[in-house]
Amino acid sequence: MGISATDVIPLSQARANFSELAEEVKAGAEKIVTKNGESYIALIDAHRLDYYHKLERERIHLLLIDEVSKGLDDVAAGRVKDARSAILAIKRRRKA
């Protein structure tokens, strides 16, 4: 669903017509409220916001799984370091 010109509303108009905007948003529209001609806030349905947050959490989980997979590939290929020696090397570099 794209945003059209009718979905961009000045803050003053949003204040005056908030109930109507809320009904449009509940029906599926998304609104961008502007202040001084620039994007200020977005109005979206609460269920859709929950869905967006769920998608973001899933994306983070997928990124973590990808990093774990790369780490396991490094271990399998022998690209590993002892934790103590790696920490000591980092500390030495920080002192230098």
C-alpha positions as CSV (number, residue, x, y, z in Angstrom):
1,M,0.0,0.0,0.0
2,G,1.5,3.3,-1.1
3,I,1.1,6.7,0.4
4,S,-0.8,9.2,-1.8
5,A,-0.9,12.9,-1.7
6,T,-4.2,12.7,0.2
7,D,-2.5,10.7,3.0
8,V,-0.2,13.7,3.8
9,I,-1.9,16.0,6.2
10,P,-0.7,19.2,8.0
11,L,-0.8,19.0,11.8
12,S,-3.4,21.7,12.0
13,Q,-5.8,19.8,9.8
14,A,-5.0,16.6,11.7
15,R,-6.0,18.3,15.0
16,A,-9.2,19.6,13.5
17,N,-10.2,16.2,11.9
18,F,-8.7,13.7,14.3
19,S,-11.8,11.5,14.7
20,E,-12.2,11.2,10.9
21,L,-8.5,10.5,10.5
22,A,-8.7,7.8,13.1
23,E,-11.6,6.1,11.3
24,E,-9.7,6.2,8.0
25,V,-6.6,4.7,9.7
26,K,-8.7,2.0,11.4
27,A,-10.1,1.2,7.9
28,G,-6.6,0.6,6.6
29,A,-5.2,4.0,5.5
30,E,-1.9,5.3,6.8
31,K,-1.4,9.0,7.2
32,I,1.7,11.2,7.4
33,V,1.2,14.3,9.5
34,T,3.5,17.2,8.6
35,K,4.7,20.1,10.8
36,N,6.1,23.1,9.1
37,G,6.0,21.3,5.8
38,E,8.1,18.3,6.9
39,S,7.2,14.8,7.9
40,Y,6.4,14.8,11.7
41,I,4.5,11.6,12.6
42,A,2.6,8.7,11.0
43,L,-0.8,7.4,12.0
44,I,-1.3,3.7,11.5
45,D,-3.6,1.1,13.0
46,A,-2.4,-0.4,16.3
47,H,-2.7,-3.9,15.0
48,R,-0.6,-3.0,12.0
49,L,2.0,-1.4,14.3
50,D,2.2,-4.7,16.3
51,Y,2.6,-6.5,13.0
52,Y,5.5,-4.2,11.9
53,H,7.2,-4.8,15.3
54,K,6.8,-8.5,14.9
55,L,8.4,-8.3,11.4
56,E,11.3,-6.3,12.9
57,R,11.9,-8.9,15.6
58,E,11.8,-11.7,13.0
59,R,14.3,-9.8,10.9
60,I,16.7,-9.4,13.9
61,H,16.4,-13.1,14.6
62,L,17.2,-14.0,11.0
63,L,20.3,-11.7,11.1
64,L,21.4,-13.4,14.3
65,I,20.9,-16.9,12.8
66,D,23.0,-15.7,9.8
67,E,25.8,-14.5,12.1
68,V,25.8,-17.8,14.1
69,S,26.0,-19.7,10.8
70,K,29.0,-17.6,9.8
71,G,30.6,-18.2,13.2
72,L,30.1,-22.0,12.9
73,D,31.6,-21.9,9.4
74,D,34.6,-20.1,10.9
75,V,35.0,-22.8,13.6
76,A,34.6,-25.6,11.0
77,A,37.3,-23.9,8.8
78,G,39.7,-23.5,11.8
79,R,39.4,-19.7,11.8
80,V,39.4,-19.5,15.6
81,K,41.4,-17.8,18.3
82,D,41.8,-18.5,22.0
83,A,39.6,-16.0,23.9
84,R,42.3,-15.0,26.4
85,S,44.9,-14.3,23.8
86,A,42.4,-12.3,21.7
87,I,41.4,-10.2,24.7
88,L,45.1,-9.6,25.6
89,A,45.8,-8.5,22.0
90,I,42.9,-6.1,22.1
91,K,44.1,-4.6,25.4
92,R,47.7,-4.2,24.0
93,R,46.3,-2.4,20.9
94,R,44.3,0.0,23.2
95,K,47.4,0.8,25.2
96,A,49.5,1.6,22.1
